[in-house]
Amino acid sequence: MTTEATCRRELELEIPAEVVQKAVERVAKEFARVARVPGFRPGKAPVTLIRRRFADDIKSEVLQSLVPEQIERAVSEKNMVPVTQPQIDKVDFAEAGPVRFRATFEVLPEFELGSYKDMDVEIDDVTIGDPDIDKALEELRDRAANFVPVEGRTIADGDYAQLKLKGIPAGGGEPLEADSVLCHVGGQETMDAFNENLRGANIGEHKTFDVSYPADYPDPKLQGKTYAYAVEILGIKEKKRPELNDEFAKDVSEAQTIDALRVKVRENLEAARAQRQSDQTREKLIAQLVKMHEFPVPQALVEQQMDSRLERTVRSLASQGVDPRAVNVDWVAMRQRQHDRAIDDVKAELLLDRIATAENIDATDEDVEKEIEALAQRSGESATAVRANLTRQGALDRMKSKFRSDKTLDWLSRNSRIRTKAGEK
């Protein structure tokens, strides 16, 4: 029986009586050889006694022996590809008769590939000009800036106030304390209450004021809360950015002159632009493929994708120094919000796999070896150690699968019409 519009399958199967009886006799003899029965030496108890005494254990062994074979035979005959372990129920194991049971599992969907060659996608055109290079250089200056003390005046917009502060949440709770923290006065990222109370203040002054954080404030610990702050101004600092000259170029890069640095920055921006356009091309090709094909996907694979998406979010938080366990997030709700995108992810994987098969696209051992060498260089480990770790984690097959998908997307890009919004490519 097939449940329509899903990948769930139910098979009512039967193992012939003669097959069952042969298995029962074989298993009973094995039990008789090793079983210990009071009044009989090991291996000498009659098989008929063994079959009565160990009836349930013998049935269990027979089922474990015969059921997987029967399922595998039925699945093969029907050209199914299971993606979950079969769940067995409705077992009818009558004495001297056939064994009947139901197996329920999910399978890969069957679908016809639509026209995937010569697709037409439009991507954003991003031109790199002098203003972009100037902006990138300014960002480099910001990152290379030093904070220098200011004396003889009060705090003005643009200054960085060095503060000792303590914040008590309204209604009680854990206070916020810092012995030395920099606050960018007048900065867009700074709460207005800090700007208003620190502007015009001097070193050594004490300020008290309340700060009410909005419900969508980026730090979940502060969202929607009001804190009463007591602040001491320890110092005033200015952000001094280096001059755009040859010395600056040498400090921030391997370039020897500012002109050479501008060339390097342009090259980096062009490479980033090419990567952005490549990523966008892939995203739009995948979206178009998914939209062109309507078929059900196994819920088990969707669940795996939802887990993967959630894991990526957790890893991203951890890489930013945020403890995911301490963040006030409804992880169950967040996981459920990934459901529709996870369905598209699974569809995309299945479609790319079918296209790769149709076009004889595959990952090679050389592809894998190159990636292992690159991972080894980045980690400082030997290629042998990296390969051993990947093998132990079962990651080599996943790596090959990703290479195959990437190669397939590259093939689709070459065999599609990719247009930028500024004109035909």
Disulfide bonds with the S-S distance in Angstrom:
none
